[in-house]
Amino acid sequence: MKRIIKRENMIEQSTERSIEYIKKRAYEIIDSTPMYQYKGSVSKLLGLTVEVKLPGLKIGDLCFIETWEGEKKPAEVVAFKGDTAQLLLLYDGAGIGQGSLVSTTGTPIMLPVGEFLLGRLISPMGEPIDGRPLDTSNAKMVSIDGPAPSPFDRPIINTMFSTGVRAIDATLTMGAGQRMGLFAGSGVGKSTMLGMIARNSDADVNVVALIGERGREVKEFIEDSLGEEGMKKSVLVCSTGDQPPLIRQKCLQAATSVCEYFRDQGKKVFLMTDTVTRCAMAGREVGLSIGEPPTMKGYPPSIFSWLQKVLERAGNSPKGSITALYTVLMEGDDINDPIVDTVRGITDGHIFLSRKVAEMNHYPAIDILGSISRLMSAIATPEHKEAAAKMRRAMALYRENKDLIDVGMYVAGSNPKLDIAIEMMPQINAFLQQRVSDSVSMETTISTLIQMMAPVDI
């Protein structure tokens, strides 16, 4: 009998604790949930800039503006002018009028992330744009403006990253967690090379940011460059060139947030951006629309610090790695463009695609002598580094004397090392060229390079 009474007392105490816990949680939820919501109204609309009076707004907040038809248009708080907030529309402003109601989420743009994103094409807002529904029931919501890893928490880069492109793996070897810039003019094979790397790299997940692309190029990139194999382990974040500047600028941030999610799952992630230039151009439009002063080529000062902040989010963390390749479009092949200079200064190396090399039908059209990987010396073996150095010396010597060789003014035997370079160039060019369908492992590339250059004394 005593045992039964004791058990009943224990059940009663347990029930009381459960009720107390439920009450406590209910009070916490009630305290943290606003019982009312302020709504402001539009006082001015100029282009994509909307002026709103609404208490409690802060920079970066996502707001929704109600049109007269009841549709909600997303906009972000970008500046304040007195007691008026300046919002920039993420999409078009059709239907917004004087006095349209405005509400705020109180948070920045949040993106749903998870394994369900693999093989999908989404917008920077996390909406599916491949014609299929997106199941976000188990999604984790993350801000697209995440922090960079602490400098003291970043593991040192000491392992090689295989891209599957012979010219890069042999002479511009990348490390897992390295950031590289890919600089090229238009039409020299940037997108094709990105597709080759996406299919053949040893990354667990590819994340591709297509910024300001022509509408027709999106499907072409998926079907022709990525292919079915590449798409299986890829996530595409896309904003086409016809969309407003703010959503184009957010594309790079959203893609980086997707990378950070998979990196935190312990995966080796590869981020490809095409192109940072169009992202910076979108940022220029945003800055000028809110009254920032223009500097070089019309870019506002904030765009350079913004690029530094976003690009710094890639790299190693204690959990995984984000290896990044940032494509930069050189307008008129101008290597002194401010965006080219900025990205080249931030990244851990640069790859230049040469129009002259492409004109000779040499693909990928990489200018080996004009490119460099700043981490190759730290991660490659001595034999690999020596073989790559020999190849560079042969190519440099041949380029220096190419005019004399082409016009027949060089006499064989005048320079023994140049004779070796002339003899080796056909073999070197054949090694550096690669068909789109070719898949080559890092081990095969390095062993072939060492065997080819071992007997060469140059």
C-alpha positions in Angstrom: 0.0 0.0 0.0 2.9 2.4 0.9 4.5 1.6 -2.4 1.3 2.5 -4.3 1.0 5.8 -2.4 4.6 6.6 -3.0 4.2 6.0 -6.7 1.1 8.2 -6.9 3.0 11.0 -5.2 5.9 10.7 -7.7 3.4 10.8 -10.6 1.7 13.8 -9.1 5.1 15.6 -8.6 6.1 14.8 -12.1 2.8 16.1 -13.5 3.2 19.3 -11.5 6.8 19.8 -12.9 5.5 19.2 -16.4 2.7 21.8 -15.9 5.2 24.3 -14.5 7.6 23.8 -17.4 4.7 24.2 -19.9 3.6 27.4 -18.1 7.2 28.7 -18.2 7.6 28.0 -21.9 4.2 29.6 -22.6 5.2 32.8 -20.8 8.6 32.9 -22.6 6.8 32.6 -26.0 4.3 35.2 -25.1 7.0 37.6 -23.9 9.0 37.2 -27.1 6.0 37.4 -29.4 4.8 40.9 -30.3 1.1 41.4 -29.5 0.8 44.0 -32.2 2.6 45.0 -35.4 3.3 48.5 -36.6 2.6 49.3 -40.2 4.1 52.3 -42.0 3.2 53.8 -45.3 5.0 54.8 -48.5 5.7 58.5 -48.7 7.8 58.6 -51.8 8.7 56.2 -54.7 11.5 57.0 -57.1 12.6 54.2 -59.4 13.3 51.2 -57.1 13.8 53.4 -54.0 10.9 53.7 -51.6 10.8 56.1 -48.6 8.8 54.9 -45.6 8.0 56.1 -42.1 7.9 53.1 -39.8 9.3 52.9 -36.2 11.8 50.2 -35.3 13.4 49.7 -38.7 17.1 49.0 -38.9 19.6 48.5 -41.8 19.2 45.1 -43.5 15.6 44.5 -42.4 13.4 42.7 -44.9 10.1 44.5 -45.3 7.0 43.9 -47.4 5.1 46.6 -49.2 1.4 45.9 -50.0 0.1 46.9 -53.4 -3.4 48.1 -54.0 -4.2 44.6 -55.3 -3.0 42.9 -52.1 0.3 41.6 -53.4 3.3 41.9 -51.1 6.5 43.2 -52.6 9.8 42.5 -50.7 12.2 45.4 -50.1 15.3 45.9 -47.9 16.2 48.8 -45.6 19.4 50.3 -47.0 19.6 53.8 -45.6 17.9 56.5 -43.4 17.2 60.1 -44.3 16.1 61.9 -41.2 13.2 60.0 -39.7 12.4 58.4 -43.0 13.8 54.9 -44.0 15.0 54.3 -47.6 14.1 50.9 -48.9 15.2 49.3 -52.1 12.8 46.9 -53.9 14.1 43.4 -54.5 11.8 43.0 -57.5 9.6 45.4 -59.4 7.4 48.0 -57.8 4.3 47.5 -60.0 1.1 48.3 -58.0 2.8 50.3 -55.2 1.3 53.7 -54.7 1.3 56.7 -52.3 0.2 55.4 -48.9 0.8 51.7 -49.6 1.1 49.9 -46.3 4.6 48.6 -45.2 5.3 45.9 -42.6 8.7 44.6 -41.4 9.9 41.1 -40.6 12.5 42.5 -38.2 15.1 40.2 -39.7 17.4 40.2 -42.7 16.7 38.0 -45.7 16.5 34.4 -44.5 17.3 31.5 -46.8 16.0 27.9 -46.3 19.0 25.4 -46.6 19.3 21.7 -46.4 20.1 18.6 -48.5 16.9 19.2 -50.5 18.8 21.9 -52.4 21.1 19.5 -54.2 20.3 19.4 -57.9 18.0 22.4 -57.7 18.0 26.0 -59.2 16.8 28.7 -56.7 16.6 32.4 -56.5 18.6 34.5 -53.9 15.4 34.5 -51.8 15.3 30.7 -51.7 12.4 30.3 -54.2 12.6 27.4 -56.7 12.9 28.6 -60.3 13.3 25.3 -62.1 9.5 24.7 -62.3 9.4 22.2 -59.4 8.2 22.7 -55.8 10.7 22.9 -53.0 10.1 20.9 -49.8 11.3 23.2 -47.0 9.5 21.5 -44.2 12.8 20.4 -42.6 14.8 23.4 -43.7 17.2 25.4 -41.6 16.7 29.1 -42.0 19.9 31.1 -42.2 20.7 34.8 -42.9 22.3 35.5 -46.3 24.7 37.9 -44.6 26.6 35.5 -42.4 29.9 36.3 -40.6 33.3 35.2 -41.9 35.1 32.5 -39.8 37.5 33.9 -37.1 41.1 34.2 -38.4 42.2 32.1 -35.4 39.7 29.3 -36.1 40.7 28.8 -39.7 42.8 25.6 -40.2 45.9 26.1 -42.4 45.4 25.0 -46.0 47.6 21.9 -46.4 45.7 19.6 -48.8 45.4 19.8 -52.5 42.1 20.3 -54.3 41.6 18.5 -57.6 39.8 20.5 -60.2 40.0 17.8 -63.0 41.6 20.5 -65.3 45.2 19.4 -66.1 46.5 22.9 -66.6 45.3 24.1 -63.2 46.2 20.9 -61.2 49.7 20.8 -62.8 50.9 24.4 -62.7 48.3 26.3 -60.6 47.6 23.7 -57.9 44.8 24.8 -55.6 44.3 23.8 -51.9 41.1 22.9 -50.2 39.8 26.2 -48.8 41.7 28.4 -51.2 40.1 31.4 -53.0 41.1 31.9 -56.6 40.1 34.6 -59.1 39.4 33.7 -62.7 39.9 36.7 -65.0 38.8 36.8 -68.6 37.2 38.8 -71.3 33.9 37.7 -72.9 33.7 34.6 -75.0 37.0 32.9 -74.0 35.5 29.8 -72.3 34.8 30.8 -68.6 31.5 29.0 -68.3 32.7 25.9 -70.1 35.7 25.6 -67.7 33.4 26.1 -64.7 31.3 23.2 -66.0 34.4 21.0 -66.4 35.5 21.7 -62.8 31.9 21.1 -61.5 31.8 17.7 -63.1 35.4 16.5 -62.4 36.4 18.1 -59.1 36.7 16.1 -55.9 34.2 18.4 -54.1 31.3 16.9 -52.3 29.0 19.8 -53.2 29.2 22.5 -55.9 27.4 25.8 -55.4 27.2 28.0 -58.5 26.2 31.6 -58.4 24.9 32.8 -61.8 24.7 36.6 -61.5 23.3 38.8 -64.1 23.2 36.0 -66.7 21.3 36.1 -69.9 18.1 34.2 -69.6 19.0 31.6 -72.3 22.4 30.9 -70.7 21.0 29.5 -67.5 19.5 26.4 -69.1 22.5 26.1 -71.5 24.9 26.1 -68.5 22.8 23.4 -66.7 22.5 21.1 -69.8 25.7 21.7 -71.7 28.3 22.8 -69.1 27.2 20.9 -65.9 25.4 17.9 -67.4 23.4 15.3 -65.4 26.4 14.2 -63.4 27.5 17.7 -62.4 23.9 18.7 -61.5 23.5 15.8 -59.0 25.9 17.4 -56.6 25.3 21.0 -57.4 23.1 23.9 -56.1 22.5 26.8 -58.5 21.6 30.2 -57.2 20.6 32.5 -60.1 19.5 36.0 -60.8 19.2 37.0 -64.4 20.3 40.3 -65.9 16.7 41.6 -66.3 16.2 41.6 -62.5 16.6 44.7 -60.3 20.2 45.4 -59.0 19.6 44.5 -55.3 18.5 40.9 -56.0 21.5 40.5 -58.3 23.8 41.7 -55.6 22.2 39.3 -53.1 22.9 36.3 -55.3 26.6 36.0 -54.2 25.6 36.3 -50.5 22.9 33.7 -50.9 25.2 31.3 -52.6 27.9 31.8 -49.9 25.3 31.0 -47.2 24.4 27.7 -49.0 28.1 26.9 -49.0 28.4 27.7 -45.3 25.6 25.2 -44.5 27.2 22.3 -46.3 30.6 23.3 -45.0 29.2 23.0 -41.4 28.1 19.5 -42.3 31.7 18.6 -42.7 31.7 18.6 -46.5 34.2 19.8 -49.0 32.4 22.6 -50.9 33.3 24.3 -54.1 31.9 27.7 -54.8 31.8 29.1 -58.4 30.7 32.6 -59.1 29.9 33.9 -62.6 30.6 36.8 -62.4 31.7 39.1 -59.5 31.9 42.0 -62.0 28.1 41.9 -62.6 27.6 41.6 -58.9 29.7 44.7 -58.3 27.8 46.6 -61.1 24.6 45.8 -59.3 26.2 47.1 -56.1 27.1 50.3 -58.0 23.5 50.8 -59.0 22.4 50.3 -55.4 25.0 52.7 -54.0 24.3 55.5 -56.5 20.5 55.1 -56.1 20.8 56.0 -52.4 23.2 58.9 -52.9 26.7 57.4 -52.3 29.5 59.4 -54.1 31.0 57.7 -57.1 34.7 56.9 -57.3 36.7 54.9 -59.8 34.5 54.0 -62.8 31.4 55.2 -60.9 31.8 52.6 -58.1 30.8 53.9 -54.6 33.4 53.3 -51.9 31.2 50.8 -50.1 31.4 48.2 -52.9 35.1 47.5 -52.3 34.6 46.8 -48.5 31.5 44.8 -49.3 33.5 42.6 -51.7 36.2 42.1 -49.1 33.5 41.0 -46.6 31.7 38.6 -48.8 34.8 37.0 -50.3 36.3 36.5 -46.8 33.4 34.2 -45.9 34.9 31.4 -48.1 37.8 29.3 -46.8 38.5 26.6 -44.2 36.6 26.2 -40.9 37.1 23.5 -38.2 34.2 21.6 -39.7 34.8 21.7 -43.5 36.1 23.8 -46.3 34.8 26.2 -49.0 37.1 26.4 -52.0 36.1 29.3 -54.2 36.6 30.4 -57.8 35.4 33.9 -58.4 35.0 34.8 -62.1 35.8 38.4 -63.0 34.8 39.8 -66.4 37.5 42.1 -67.8 35.7 44.7 -69.8 37.7 45.2 -73.0 40.3 42.8 -71.6 41.3 45.7 -69.2 43.5 44.2 -66.4 43.5 47.6 -64.6 39.8 47.6 -64.0 39.1 48.5 -60.3 37.1 45.3 -59.7 39.9 43.2 -61.3 42.5 44.9 -59.0 40.3 44.5 -55.9 39.5 40.8 -56.4 43.1 40.0 -57.4 44.2 41.6 -54.2 41.8 39.6 -52.0 42.1 36.2 -53.5 44.9 33.6 -53.0 45.9 33.5 -56.6 44.6 34.3 -60.1 44.0 32.5 -63.4 43.9 34.6 -66.5 42.2 33.3 -69.7 43.9 34.8 -72.7 42.0 35.7 -75.9 45.3 35.2 -77.9 45.5 31.6 -76.6 41.8 31.0 -77.4 42.3 32.4 -80.9 44.8 29.5 -81.5 42.0 27.1 -80.6 43.9 26.1 -77.4 41.4 25.3 -74.7 41.2 25.8 -71.8 42.7 29.2 -72.8 44.8 29.7 -69.6 47.7 32.0 -69.7 50.0 29.9 -67.5 52.8 32.5 -67.3 50.3 35.3 -66.3 48.6 33.1 -63.6 49.7 32.0 -60.2 48.5 30.0 -57.2 49.9 31.6 -54.0 49.5 28.3 -52.1 51.0 25.9 -54.5 54.5 26.1 -52.9 53.0 25.1 -49.6 50.9 22.1 -50.7 52.8 20.5 -53.7 55.6 18.0 -53.4 59.2 19.1 -54.3 59.1 16.9 -57.4 55.8 18.4 -58.5 57.1 22.0 -57.9 60.3 21.4 -59.8 58.5 19.9 -62.8 56.1 22.8 -62.9 59.0 25.3 -62.7 60.8 23.6 -65.6 57.6 23.8 -67.7 57.2 27.5 -66.8 60.9 28.2 -67.7 60.5 26.5 -71.1 57.3 28.4 -71.9 58.8 31.8 -70.8 62.0 31.2 -72.9 59.9 30.3 -75.9 57.6 33.3 -75.5 60.5 35.7 -75.2 62.0 34.5 -78.5 58.8 33.7 -80.4 59.1 36.5 -82.8 62.6 35.5 -83.9 61.5 31.8 -84.2 58.4 32.7 -86.3 60.3 34.8 -88.8 63.1 32.2 -89.1 65.8 34.4 -87.7 66.8 32.0 -84.8 69.6 29.7 -85.7 69.4 26.3 -84.0 72.3 25.7 -81.6 72.7 29.3 -80.7 71.0 28.8 -77.3 70.9 25.1 -76.1 68.2 25.9 -73.5 66.0 27.6 -76.2 66.5 24.5 -78.4 65.1 22.4 -75.6 62.1 24.8 -75.2 61.4 24.7 -78.9 61.5 20.9 -78.9 59.3 20.7 -75.8 56.6 23.2 -76.8 54.4 20.8 -78.9 54.4 18.3 -76.0 53.7 21.0 -73.4 50.8 22.4 -75.5 49.3 19.0 -75.9 49.5 18.4 -72.1 47.9 21.8 -71.3 45.0 21.3 -73.8 42.0 19.3 -72.7 38.6 18.4 -74.2 35.5 19.2 -72.3 34.6 15.5 -72.0 38.0 14.5 -70.6 38.2 13.6 -66.9 41.7 13.5 -65.4 42.6 12.7 -61.8 45.1 14.8 -59.8 47.5 11.8 -59.4 47.6 11.1 -63.2 48.2 14.8 -64.0 51.1 15.1 -61.6 52.8 11.9 -62.5 52.5 12.7 -66.2 54.0 16.2 -65.6 56.9 14.8 -63.6 57.7 12.1 -66.2 57.5 14.6 -69.0 59.8 17.2 -67.4 62.2 14.8 -65.6 64.8 14.5 -68.4 64.6 18.2 -69.3 67.5 20.4 -68.2 66.3 24.0 -68.5 
